[in-house]
Amino acid sequence: MNVSILIFEDNDQLRSSTVALLKSIEGFDVVGAFPNVLEANAIVKKLNPVVILMDISMPGKTGTDAVKEIRKVNTGVHIIMLTIFDNDQHVFEAICAGASGYLLKQHLAERLVSSILEVLNGGAPMSPSIAKLVMQSMQGSSKSKPKTDTYQLTVREKEILSSLSDGNSYKIIAYKLDIQIDTVRSHIRHIYEKLQVHSQTEAVAKAIQEKLV
């Protein structure tokens, strides 16, 4: 089955070249490409993509705002932010909002395909500086820490969360636990729901912060 990809990018030339690049890759299917995110939620619901490529800065509504809205109704789609600067505060905000990672626009040609494959396998393309900011934000987000059993994680969910914290991809987790990768994804969706988070980074940060693993 092809990987369905949705693109939100206001630069016409970059949007067209990205569509052309992805269409040349076997196994990828571009289901839509739009210049803004004003109707992002409705578009995502209609097209149901597996991966979204999202420009951070767009007219009318930012990519970060769109991520927040999408995550309220869809926690499973992988969202890769497209940005010019990797130390931008907006990148940090987008990751905290639930983005799966980000990619510098100047590296699209050589790294786009590998970045998509990385998130599909449970990875989160992100620079150490942004990852550190996310961790610090999560650690300081709450002074009162709930008890470990508040979330009612199953033994299997704790195993998977622990493996995620070790930096393992979905594929490696499936191999180590001798289960199907779709089963891993199902467990992770349940983990996100129980922890009330929207991304792998948030889940790992919360797990470390509250000593769940």
N, C-alpha and C positions, 0 to 999 in steps of 0.2 A: 504494500500500500504506500502511495506517495505521501510525502510530508507536505501538508498544506501550509502555505506561508502568506501572511498578510502584511502589507507595507504601508506605513504612514510616513511620508516625507514630503516637505513642501518645495524642495528644490527639484524642478521638473527634470533637469538633466540627470541628476543623481538618481532620482526615482526611476527614470527610464533605463539607465545603465544597470541599476541593481536588478530590475525585472529581467533584463536581457541576460545578465550573468546567471541568475537563478534558474531561468528557463533552459539554460545550456547544461544544467547539472541533472543527470539522471536520478530520479527518485524525489525531486523537488517539484512542487506544483504551486505556482503563484496564483492565489485565488482572488486577489484584489490589490490595488495600489492607489492610495488616496493622498491628496495634498494637505489635508488637515484632519483633526480628530474631533470635529464638532459633532459628528454622528458616530463616534467610535463604538459606543456600547451597542447600538443597533446593528452596526456592521459586523461586529464580532459575533453577536448572537446569530445573525443570518448566515455568515460564512463559516463559523466554527473552526478557525484555524488551529493548527498545532503550535505554530511559531508566529510571533508578531515582531516585526522590525519597526521600532518607534523612534522617530526623531524627537529630541528633547524640546527644541525650540520651534514652535509653529504658530502661525497667526490664529488669533481667536481663543485658543486653548492650548496649554502646554502639554507635552507628552507626559509629564509627571502627573498632571491632573487627570489625564486619560487613564493612566495606569491605576490610579486610585479608584476610579469609577469601574474599570474593568474587573479589578480584583474583588469588588463587592459581589459580583455575579459569576465570576469565573476564576477559580484558583489554580486550575490545571494548565492553562495555556502558558507557554514560555514567551517571555517578553524581553527582547534584547534592545536596549536603548542605543541610538546612534548619536554620537556627539563629536564635537571638535576638540574639546579639552578634557583629559581624563581626571583632572583635579578640580573640576567644576563642582560647586556646591549643589548644582541641579542634579548632577550624577548621583551624589550621595542621597539626595532627597528621593530620587526615582527608585534607587535600590531599597531604601527604607519603605517606600510605598508598595513594594512588591515586584519590582523588575527582577528578571533572572540574571542580569548582567548587562554589560555594555560593550560597545565596539567603537573605536575611533574611526571617523569617516575616512581619514587618509589611508586606513588599512583595509578598507572594504574589499578591494580587489583580491588581496592575498589572504585575508583572514576570515572573510564572511562565511564561507562554507565550513571551515573548521570550527568557528564559533557556534554555528547552528548545530553541528554534530555534537559539540561539547555540551550544550544545554540539553539536547535530546538524551544524552547519556548521564544526565544528572549533575553536570558541572555548572559552574557559574563564572564566566569570564569577567574578571575584575582585577584591578591593580591592587597591590598591597596597601597603598595609601587609603583608597576608598574602603577596602575591607576593614582596615583598622578603625576608620571613622564609624562604620556601621556597628562594629562590635562595641565600641565605646558608647555609642548611642543606646544600644540595647541594654548594656550593663547599667546605664544610669537612668533608664526610662521609668523604673519603678523602685521606690524605697521599700515597699512591703512585698515580700516574696511569698507566694502561696506555697502550700505544702506540695511535695512531690506527687502525692496521690490525687491531688485535686483534678488533674487532667485525665486520670483513669486510662493511662496508656497500657496497652497489652504488652506481654513479654516480647512478642514479635516486633511491635512498634518501637519498643525501647532498643531492641537489637538494631533495627534499621536506623533509628535516630543516632545511636552510638556510631554506627558505621559511616553515616553522613558526616558526623563530627570529626571523623578521622580523615575526611576528604575523599572518600570513595564515591565513585560514580554509581548510577543505578545499575549499570551492567555488572560492575564488580560486586556490588551488594547481592545481586541475584545469583551470581556464581558462588559467592561465599556461603550464602544461606540455602543454596540449592533450590531456588524458586524461580518462577518466571519473572521477566522484567516488568510485565504488565501487573503482576501481583505486587511487586515493589512499588510501582507507581500508585496502585490502589491504597496500599498502606500509608504512603507518604501523603496522599490526599487526606486520609483520616487523621494523620498526625497534624497536618496544617489546621484542620478544622478544630481539633481538640486544643491545640496551643493558641489558636486564634492568630495565626500568622499567614503570610501570603507567599513566602519564598523560602528557598533552602537556607539562605543566609540568615534570615530572621529565625528560622527554626533552630539552627545550630547555635546562634547567639543566645537564644532563650534557654536552650538545653544546658549550655555551659553556665549561664547566669544563675539558673535555678537548680543546678546540680541534678539534672534529670538523667544524665549519663555519667 
